[in-house]
Amino acid sequence: MSDRADLPPHKAFAAQRCDLTPEACTAFEAFQGAVFADGALDRKTKQIIAVAVAHVTQCQQCIRSHTKAAIRVGATSQELMEAVWVAAEMRAGAAYAHSNFLLAAIQEANDRP
């Protein structure tokens, strides 16, 4: 392992992961590259999606890295914030929709003799 004292912790840990499991690391990096390459969706759109998903999964490192990547490929602050609001609505909408399970359980509990 090389000296990583000058690296921020997340970069040092990423390098350590690759030292410990180089094949998996190489495969994951190739997968990541393929996922974020231009395709039916362009790189900008994919990075905006990644920022929104990172907010729902609450991955702080993902929020930072994908926000910076999105800006590098042309996303605006407004586009990114709108994507976060979409993610927030989807998260809130899921909680609202899952209240159906609560209502069904209440009904089941009240229907028991």
Sequence and secondary structure as in RCSB ss.txt:
>XXXX:A:sequence
MSDRADLPPHKAFAAQRCDLTPEACTAFEAFQGAVFADGALDRKTKQIIAVAVAHVTQCQQCIRSHTKAAIRVGA
TSQELMEAVWVAAEMRAGAAYAHSNFLLAAIQEANDRP
>XXXX:A:secstr
    TTS HHHHHHHHHHHH HHHHHHHHHHHHHHTSSSSS HHHHHHHHHHHHHHHT HHHHHHHHHHHHHTT 
 HHHHHHHHHHHHHHHHHHHHHHHHHHHHHHHHHHH  
